[in-house]
Amino acid sequence: MVDKLLIWLATSRSDPKAFPADARRAAGFQLRRIQQEFQPNDWKPLPVVGPGVQEIRIHTGLEYRVITLARFPKGIYVLHAFEKRTHKTPRKEIELTRQRFRALVLTRQIARTRER
């Protein structure tokens, strides 16, 4: 089985580097599961961001989130990663993720138009 490609958007590649080692390891393990077409161990859909977007939950004493979109054949898009400090996901994190999702969809639409 060939792993699906991880495609990191904006700062989503560097953001997890600020996580402690155990959270980085857990995030990497969960992303690897998605690459191999398995579901993450703990996740929930985020339809408020867009269809197919999911939030991977990382629990290590503190809470961390990695937001992905895995519905396209090209690969798995990593939209955002952050430390969650409150029970409810902060609006600024949702808005940032939503902006990246919209930019991705627009980019894909432009690319499809050019292919025609």
DSSP file (Angstrom, degrees, kcal/mol; ACC not computed):
  #  RESIDUE AA STRUCTURE BP1 BP2  ACC     N-H-->O    O-->H-N    N-H-->O    O-->H-N    TCO  KAPPA ALPHA  PHI   PSI    X-CA   Y-CA   Z-CA
    1    1 A M              0   0    0      0, 0.0     2,-0.5     0, 0.0    35,-0.0   0.000 360.0 360.0 360.0 130.7    0.0    0.0    0.0
    2    2 A V        -     0   0    0      1,-0.0     2,-0.1    34,-0.0     0, 0.0  -0.788 360.0-119.9 -93.2 130.8    1.4    3.4   -1.0
    3    3 A D        -     0   0    0     -2,-0.5    33,-0.2     1,-0.1     2,-0.1  -0.405  27.9-112.7 -67.7 143.0    0.8    6.2    1.5
    4    4 A K        -     0   0    0     31,-2.0     2,-0.2    28,-0.1    71,-0.1  -0.472  40.2 -99.3 -71.2 149.9   -1.2    9.2    0.4
    5    5 A L        -     0   0    0     69,-0.5    71,-3.4    -2,-0.1     2,-0.5  -0.451  27.4-134.4 -71.0 137.8    0.8   12.4    0.1
    6    6 A L  E     -a   76   0A   0     69,-0.2     2,-0.6    -2,-0.2    71,-0.2  -0.852  18.5-165.3 -91.7 128.6    0.6   15.0    2.9
    7    7 A I  E     -a   77   0A   0     69,-3.4    71,-2.9    -2,-0.5     2,-0.5  -0.956   6.8-154.5-118.6 112.2    0.1   18.5    1.6
    8    8 A W  E     -a   78   0A   0     -2,-0.6     2,-0.4    69,-0.2    71,-0.1  -0.737   6.2-150.8 -92.5 127.2    0.8   21.2    4.2
    9    9 A L    >   -     0   0    0     69,-2.4     3,-2.5    -2,-0.5     4,-0.1  -0.822  53.4 -42.1-101.5 137.4   -0.9   24.5    3.8
   10   10 A A  G >  S-     0   0    0     -2,-0.4     3,-0.5     1,-0.3     4,-0.2  -0.220 126.0 -12.9  51.8-123.2    0.5   27.8    5.0
   11   11 A T  G 3> S+     0   0    0      1,-0.2     4,-2.7    68,-0.2     3,-0.3   0.313 104.2 106.4 -92.4   9.0    2.1   27.4    8.5
   12   12 A S  G <4 S+     0   0    0     -3,-2.5    -1,-0.2     1,-0.2    -2,-0.1   0.757  79.2  52.9 -62.9 -22.6    0.5   23.9    9.2
   13   13 A R  T <4 S+     0   0    0     -3,-0.5     4,-0.2     2,-0.1    -1,-0.2   0.882 116.6  35.9 -77.2 -40.1    3.9   22.3    8.6
   14   14 A S  T >4 S+     0   0    0     -3,-0.3     3,-1.1    -4,-0.2     4,-0.4   0.769 102.1  74.3 -86.7 -26.0    5.8   24.5   11.1
   15   15 A D  G >< S+     0   0    0     -4,-2.7     3,-1.8     1,-0.3     4,-0.3   0.899  92.7  53.1 -57.3 -44.9    3.0   24.8   13.8
   16   16 A P  G >  S+     0   0    0      0, 0.0     3,-1.6     0, 0.0    -1,-0.3   0.730  92.7  74.3 -65.4 -17.8    3.3   21.3   15.1
   17   17 A K  G <  S+     0   0    0     -3,-1.1    -2,-0.2     1,-0.3    -3,-0.1   0.733  91.0  57.9 -65.2 -19.7    7.0   21.9   15.7
   18   18 A A  G <  S+     0   0    0     -3,-1.8    -1,-0.3    -4,-0.4    -3,-0.1   0.596  87.9  97.9 -83.1 -12.2    6.0   24.0   18.6
   19   19 A F  S <  S-     0   0    0     -3,-1.6    45,-0.0    -4,-0.3    64,-0.0  -0.390  88.7 -98.6 -69.4 152.3    4.1   21.1   20.2
   20   20 A P     >  -     0   0    0      0, 0.0     4,-2.5     0, 0.0     3,-0.5  -0.306  42.3 -98.7 -64.7 161.7    6.0   19.1   22.9
   21   21 A A  H  > S+     0   0    0      1,-0.2     4,-2.5     2,-0.2     5,-0.2   0.854 122.2  51.6 -54.1 -42.9    7.7   15.9   21.7
   22   22 A D  H  > S+     0   0    0      1,-0.2     4,-2.1     2,-0.2    -1,-0.2   0.879 112.0  46.5 -66.2 -36.4    4.8   13.6   22.8
   23   23 A A  H  > S+     0   0    0     -3,-0.5     4,-2.7     2,-0.2    -2,-0.2   0.888 112.1  50.7 -71.6 -38.9    2.2   15.6   21.1
   24   24 A R  H  X S+     0   0    0     -4,-2.5     4,-2.6     2,-0.2    -2,-0.2   0.922 111.6  48.4 -61.5 -43.5    4.3   15.8   17.9
   25   25 A R  H  X S+     0   0    0     -4,-2.5     4,-2.2    -5,-0.2    -2,-0.2   0.921 112.9  47.2 -62.9 -44.9    4.8   12.0   18.0
   26   26 A A  H  X S+     0   0    0     -4,-2.1     4,-2.2     2,-0.2    -2,-0.2   0.901 112.2  50.0 -64.8 -41.3    1.0   11.5   18.5
   27   27 A A  H  X S+     0   0    0     -4,-2.7     4,-2.5     1,-0.2     5,-0.2   0.923 111.0  49.5 -63.3 -43.5    0.1   13.9   15.7
   28   28 A G  H  X S+     0   0    0     -4,-2.6     4,-2.2     1,-0.2    -2,-0.2   0.893 109.8  51.4 -61.8 -40.3    2.6   12.2   13.3
   29   29 A F  H  X S+     0   0    0     -4,-2.2     4,-1.8     2,-0.2    -1,-0.2   0.913 111.5  47.0 -62.9 -43.0    1.1    8.8   14.2
   30   30 A Q  H  X S+     0   0    0     -4,-2.2     4,-1.8     2,-0.2    -2,-0.2   0.890 111.5  50.4 -68.4 -39.1   -2.4   10.0   13.5
   31   31 A L  H  X S+     0   0    0     -4,-2.5     4,-2.4     1,-0.2    -1,-0.2   0.891 108.1  53.8 -64.6 -38.0   -1.4   11.6   10.2
   32   32 A R  H  X S+     0   0    0     -4,-2.2     4,-1.7     1,-0.2    -1,-0.2   0.895 104.6  54.9 -62.4 -39.5    0.3    8.3    9.2
   33   33 A R  H  <>S+     0   0    0     -4,-1.8     5,-2.9     1,-0.2    -1,-0.2   0.918 109.4  47.2 -58.4 -43.7   -3.0    6.5    9.9
   34   34 A I  H ><5S+     0   0    0     -4,-1.8     3,-2.2     1,-0.2    -2,-0.2   0.909 107.4  56.1 -65.8 -41.2   -4.8    8.8    7.5
   35   35 A Q  H 3<5S+     0   0    0     -4,-2.4   -31,-2.0     1,-0.3    -1,-0.2   0.843 107.4  49.7 -57.9 -32.9   -2.0    8.4    4.9
   36   36 A Q  T 3<5S-     0   0    0     -4,-1.7    -1,-0.3   -33,-0.2    -2,-0.2   0.246 124.7-107.0 -91.9  13.0   -2.7    4.6    5.1
   37   37 A E  T < 5S+     0   0    0     -3,-2.2     2,-0.3     1,-0.3    -3,-0.2   0.763  79.2 126.6  67.8  30.3   -6.4    5.3    4.6
   38   38 A F      < -     0   0    0     -5,-2.9    -1,-0.3    -6,-0.2    -2,-0.1  -0.751  64.7-106.0-103.9 160.8   -7.4    4.5    8.2
   39   39 A Q        -     0   0    0     -2,-0.3    -3,-0.0     1,-0.1    -1,-0.0  -0.584  39.5-104.0 -79.6 149.1   -9.4    6.8   10.5
   40   40 A P        -     0   0    0      0, 0.0     3,-0.2     0, 0.0    -1,-0.1  -0.307  30.8-114.2 -63.8 160.3   -7.5    8.6   13.2
   41   41 A N  S    S+     0   0    0      1,-0.3     2,-0.4    16,-0.1    -2,-0.1   0.873 102.8  20.7 -66.8 -37.1   -8.1    7.2   16.7
   42   42 A D  S    S+     0   0    0     15,-0.2    15,-2.7     2,-0.0     2,-0.3  -0.943  85.9 128.1-138.5 113.3   -9.9   10.3   18.0
   43   43 A W  E     -B   56   0A   0     -2,-0.4    13,-0.2    13,-0.2    11,-0.0  -0.956  32.1-157.9-154.4 167.0  -11.4   12.8   15.6
   44   44 A K  E     -B   55   0A   0     11,-1.6    11,-3.2    -2,-0.3     2,-0.1  -0.983  31.2-103.8-149.4 150.2  -14.6   14.7   14.7
   45   45 A P  E     -B   54   0A   0      0, 0.0     9,-0.3     0, 0.0     3,-0.1  -0.410  21.4-154.0 -70.0 150.7  -15.9   16.2   11.5
   46   46 A L    >>  +     0   0    0      7,-3.0     3,-1.8     4,-0.3     4,-1.6  -0.601  26.0 162.1-123.2  69.6  -15.7   20.0   11.2
   47   47 A P  T 34  +     0   0    0      0, 0.0    -1,-0.1     0, 0.0     7,-0.1   0.732  69.8  72.2 -63.7 -19.9  -18.5   20.9    8.8
   48   48 A V  T 34 S+     0   0    0      1,-0.2    -2,-0.0    -3,-0.1    50,-0.0   0.784 105.0  39.7 -64.0 -25.9  -18.4   24.5   10.1
   49   49 A V  T <4 S-     0   0    0     -3,-1.8    -1,-0.2     1,-0.3    53,-0.1   0.890 132.4 -61.7 -86.0 -48.0  -15.1   24.8    8.1
   50   50 A G    ><  -     0   0    0     -4,-1.6     3,-1.6     3,-0.1    -1,-0.3  -0.909  63.1 -60.2 171.3 163.2  -16.1   22.8    5.1
   51   51 A P  T 3  S+     0   0    0      0, 0.0    20,-0.1     0, 0.0     3,-0.1  -0.395 118.5  14.6 -64.7 133.9  -17.3   19.4    3.8
   52   52 A G  T 3  S+     0   0    0      1,-0.3    18,-0.7    -2,-0.1     2,-0.3   0.355  89.9 134.6  86.7  -5.6  -14.8   16.6    4.5
   53   53 A V  E <   - C   0  69A   0     -3,-1.6    -7,-3.0    -7,-0.2     2,-0.4  -0.594  33.3-171.8 -79.3 135.6  -12.8   18.6    7.0
   54   54 A Q  E     -BC  45  68A   0     14,-2.6    14,-2.7    -2,-0.3     2,-0.6  -0.964  20.2-138.4-131.5 149.0  -11.9   16.7   10.2
   55   55 A E  E     -BC  44  67A   0    -11,-3.2   -11,-1.6    -2,-0.4     2,-0.5  -0.919  14.7-151.7-105.9 117.5  -10.3   17.6   13.5
   56   56 A I  E     -BC  43  66A   0     10,-3.1    10,-1.7    -2,-0.6     2,-0.5  -0.785  14.9-144.5 -87.6 128.8   -7.8   15.1   14.9
   57   57 A R  E     - C   0  65A   0    -15,-2.7     2,-0.5    -2,-0.5     8,-0.2  -0.841  12.8-167.5-101.1 126.5   -7.7   15.4   18.7
   58   58 A I  E     - C   0  64A   0      6,-2.8     6,-2.3    -2,-0.5     2,-0.6  -0.961   3.1-167.7-113.9 121.4   -4.3   14.9   20.4
   59   59 A H  E     + C   0  63A   0     -2,-0.5     4,-0.2     4,-0.2    -2,-0.0  -0.943  28.9 142.0-114.3 115.9   -4.5   14.4   24.2
   60   60 A T  S    S-     0   0    0      2,-2.7     2,-0.2    -2,-0.6     3,-0.1  -0.060  90.5 -69.4-139.5  35.8   -1.2   14.6   26.2
   61   61 A G  S    S+     0   0    0      1,-0.3     2,-0.3     0, 0.0    -2,-0.0  -0.314 133.0  53.9  96.0 -47.6   -2.2   16.4   29.3
   62   62 A L  S    S-     0   0    0     -2,-0.2    -2,-2.7     0, 0.0     2,-0.4  -0.687  95.9-112.1-104.4 168.4   -2.7   19.4   27.2
   63   63 A E  E     +CD  59  84A   0     21,-0.7    21,-2.7    -2,-0.3     2,-0.3  -0.867  32.2 178.9-109.5 136.9   -4.9   19.4   24.1
   64   64 A Y  E     -CD  58  83A   0     -6,-2.3    -6,-2.8    -2,-0.4     2,-0.4  -0.957   9.4-157.0-132.5 151.6   -3.7   19.8   20.5
   65   65 A R  E     -CD  57  82A   0     17,-2.9    17,-2.3    -2,-0.3     2,-0.4  -0.985   9.2-169.3-132.7 141.8   -5.6   19.7   17.2
   66   66 A V  E     -CD  56  81A   0    -10,-1.7   -10,-3.1    -2,-0.4     2,-0.5  -0.992  16.3-152.9-126.8 121.6   -4.6   19.0   13.6
   67   67 A I  E     +CD  55  80A   0     13,-3.2    12,-2.3    -2,-0.4    13,-1.3  -0.839  22.5 173.4-101.5 125.8   -7.2   19.9   11.0
   68   68 A T  E     -CD  54  78A   0    -14,-2.7   -14,-2.6    -2,-0.5     2,-0.4  -0.833  29.8-153.4-129.9 164.1   -7.1   17.9    7.8
   69   69 A L  E     +CD  53  77A   0      8,-2.3     8,-2.9    -2,-0.3     3,-0.2  -0.947  20.2 166.5-136.7 115.1   -9.0   17.3    4.6
   70   70 A A  E     +     0   0A   0    -18,-0.7     6,-0.1    -2,-0.4   -17,-0.1   0.090  46.3  99.0-118.7  22.2   -8.5   13.9    3.1
   71   71 A R  E     +     0   0A   0    -20,-0.1    -1,-0.1   -19,-0.1     5,-0.1   0.564  63.1  84.8 -91.6  -6.8  -11.3   13.6    0.4
   72   72 A F  E >  S- D   0  75A   0      3,-0.5     3,-0.8    -3,-0.2    -3,-0.0  -0.748  74.9-134.5 -97.7 143.7   -9.2   14.5   -2.7
   73   73 A P  T 3  S+     0   0    0      0, 0.0    -1,-0.1     0, 0.0     3,-0.1   0.778  98.2  71.1 -65.7 -25.9   -7.2   11.8   -4.5
   74   74 A K  T 3  S-     0   0    0      1,-0.2   -69,-0.5   -70,-0.1     2,-0.3   0.861 113.9 -79.4 -60.4 -35.8   -4.1   14.0   -4.7
   75   75 A G  E <   - D   0  72A   0     -3,-0.8     2,-0.6   -71,-0.1    -3,-0.5  -0.991  55.6 -49.4 164.3-168.0   -3.4   13.7   -1.0
   76   76 A I  E     -a    6   0A   0    -71,-3.4   -69,-3.4    -2,-0.3     2,-0.5  -0.893  46.0-146.7-103.2 121.0   -4.3   14.7    2.5
   77   77 A Y  E     -aD   7  69A   0     -8,-2.9    -8,-2.3    -2,-0.6     2,-0.8  -0.774   1.6-153.2 -89.8 126.4   -4.3   18.5    3.1
   78   78 A V  E     +aD   8  68A   0    -71,-2.9   -69,-2.4    -2,-0.5   -10,-0.2  -0.894  17.7 177.2 -98.1 110.1   -3.2   19.6    6.5
   79   79 A L  E     -     0   0A   0    -12,-2.3     2,-0.3    -2,-0.8   -67,-0.2   0.853  56.5 -15.3 -85.0 -37.6   -5.0   22.9    7.0
   80   80 A H  E     - D   0  67A   0    -13,-1.3   -13,-3.2   -68,-0.1     2,-0.3  -0.990  47.0-162.3-165.2 155.4   -4.0   23.9   10.5
   81   81 A A  E     + D   0  66A   0     -2,-0.3     2,-0.3   -15,-0.2   -15,-0.2  -0.979  25.7 149.8-146.8 136.5   -2.5   22.7   13.8
   82   82 A F  E     - D   0  65A   0    -17,-2.3   -17,-2.9    -2,-0.3     2,-0.4  -0.990  46.4-100.1-160.3 163.0   -2.7   24.4   17.2
   83   83 A E  E     - D   0  64A   0     -2,-0.3     2,-0.6   -19,-0.2   -19,-0.3  -0.784  35.5-142.3 -88.0 133.3   -2.8   23.9   20.9
   84   84 A K  E     + D   0  63A   0    -21,-2.7   -21,-0.7    -2,-0.4     5,-0.1  -0.875  25.7 171.0-101.5 121.3   -6.3   24.1   22.3
   85   85 A R        +     0   0    0     -2,-0.6     2,-0.3     3,-0.1    -1,-0.1   0.527  59.9  51.7-107.8  -9.7   -6.5   25.9   25.6
   86   86 A T  S    S-     0   0    0      2,-0.2   -23,-0.0     1,-0.1     0, 0.0  -0.817  84.7-112.6-124.9 165.5  -10.2   26.2   26.1
   87   87 A H  S    S+     0   0    0     -2,-0.3     2,-0.4     2,-0.1    -1,-0.1   0.919 105.0  54.5 -62.7 -43.5  -13.1   23.7   26.0
   88   88 A K  S    S-     0   0    0      1,-0.1    -2,-0.2    -3,-0.0    -3,-0.1  -0.735 100.2-106.6 -93.8 140.1  -14.5   25.4   22.9
   89   89 A T        -     0   0    0     -2,-0.4    -2,-0.1     1,-0.1     5,-0.1  -0.474  45.4-107.7 -63.8 126.6  -12.3   25.8   19.8
   90   90 A P    >>  -     0   0    0      0, 0.0     4,-1.7     0, 0.0     3,-0.7  -0.256  18.3-126.7 -59.5 141.7  -11.4   29.5   19.6
   91   91 A R  H 3> S+     0   0    0      1,-0.2     4,-3.0     2,-0.2     5,-0.2   0.847 108.1  59.7 -57.6 -37.4  -13.2   31.4   16.8
   92   92 A K  H 3> S+     0   0    0      1,-0.2     4,-2.2     2,-0.2    -1,-0.2   0.860 105.2  49.4 -63.3 -33.8   -9.8   32.7   15.4
   93   93 A E  H <> S+     0   0    0     -3,-0.7     4,-2.1     2,-0.2    -1,-0.2   0.902 112.5  47.3 -70.2 -40.7   -8.7   29.1   14.9
   94   94 A I  H  X S+     0   0    0     -4,-1.7     4,-2.7     2,-0.2    -2,-0.2   0.928 113.3  48.6 -64.1 -45.3  -11.9   28.2   13.1
   95   95 A E  H  X S+     0   0    0     -4,-3.0     4,-2.4     2,-0.2    -2,-0.2   0.908 110.9  49.6 -64.0 -42.6  -11.7   31.3   10.9
   96   96 A L  H  X S+     0   0    0     -4,-2.2     4,-2.0    -5,-0.2    -1,-0.2   0.926 113.3  46.8 -61.3 -44.5   -8.1   30.7   10.0
   97   97 A T  H  X S+     0   0    0     -4,-2.1     4,-2.4     1,-0.2    -2,-0.2   0.904 111.1  51.9 -63.9 -41.6   -8.9   27.1    9.0
   98   98 A R  H  X S+     0   0    0     -4,-2.7     4,-2.6     2,-0.2    -2,-0.2   0.896 108.1  51.8 -62.9 -40.9  -11.9   28.2    7.0
   99   99 A Q  H  X S+     0   0    0     -4,-2.4     4,-2.4     1,-0.2    -1,-0.2   0.912 111.1  47.3 -61.8 -42.9   -9.8   30.7    5.1
  100  100 A R  H  X S+     0   0    0     -4,-2.0     4,-2.2     2,-0.2    -2,-0.2   0.884 111.3  51.2 -67.3 -37.6   -7.3   28.1    4.2
  101  101 A F  H  X S+     0   0    0     -4,-2.4     4,-2.6     2,-0.2    -2,-0.2   0.944 111.2  47.6 -62.8 -47.8  -10.1   25.7    3.2
  102  102 A R  H  X S+     0   0    0     -4,-2.6     4,-2.6     1,-0.2    -2,-0.2   0.908 111.4  50.7 -60.8 -42.5  -11.6   28.3    0.9
  103  103 A A  H  X S+     0   0    0     -4,-2.4     4,-2.5     2,-0.2    -1,-0.2   0.896 110.7  50.0 -62.5 -40.0   -8.3   29.2   -0.6
  104  104 A L  H  X S+     0   0    0     -4,-2.2     4,-2.5     2,-0.2    -2,-0.2   0.941 111.3  47.4 -62.6 -48.4   -7.7   25.5   -1.3
  105  105 A V  H  X S+     0   0    0     -4,-2.6     4,-2.2     1,-0.2    -2,-0.2   0.914 113.3  48.8 -61.2 -43.4  -11.0   25.0   -3.0
  106  106 A L  H  X S+     0   0    0     -4,-2.6     4,-2.4     2,-0.2    -1,-0.2   0.919 110.8  50.2 -63.1 -44.0  -10.5   28.1   -5.1
  107  107 A T  H  X S+     0   0    0     -4,-2.5     4,-2.3     1,-0.2    -2,-0.2   0.903 111.1  49.1 -60.6 -42.5   -7.0   27.0   -6.1
  108  108 A R  H  X S+     0   0    0     -4,-2.5     4,-2.3     2,-0.2    -1,-0.2   0.890 110.4  50.8 -65.8 -39.0   -8.4   23.6   -7.1
  109  109 A Q  H  X S+     0   0    0     -4,-2.2     4,-2.0     2,-0.2    -2,-0.2   0.912 110.9  48.3 -64.4 -42.5  -11.2   25.2   -9.1
  110  110 A I  H  X S+     0   0    0     -4,-2.4     4,-2.1     2,-0.2    -2,-0.2   0.916 111.3  50.5 -63.8 -42.6   -8.7   27.4  -11.0
  111  111 A A  H  X S+     0   0    0     -4,-2.3     4,-1.5     1,-0.2    -2,-0.2   0.902 110.4  49.2 -63.3 -41.4   -6.5   24.4  -11.7
  112  112 A R  H  X S+     0   0    0     -4,-2.3     4,-0.8     1,-0.2    -1,-0.2   0.878 109.5  52.5 -64.9 -37.1   -9.4   22.4  -13.1
  113  113 A T  H >< S+     0   0    0     -4,-2.0     3,-0.6     1,-0.2    -2,-0.2   0.901 109.1  49.4 -64.5 -41.9  -10.5   25.3  -15.3
  114  114 A R  H 3< S+     0   0    0     -4,-2.1    -1,-0.2     1,-0.2    -2,-0.2   0.804 104.7  59.3 -68.4 -29.2   -7.0   25.6  -16.8
  115  115 A E  H 3<        0   0    0     -4,-1.5    -1,-0.2     1,-0.3    -2,-0.2   0.745 360.0 360.0 -71.3 -22.5   -6.9   21.8  -17.5
  116  116 A R    <<        0   0    0     -4,-0.8    -1,-0.3    -3,-0.6    -2,-0.2   0.476 360.0 360.0 -77.6 360.0   -9.9   22.1  -19.7
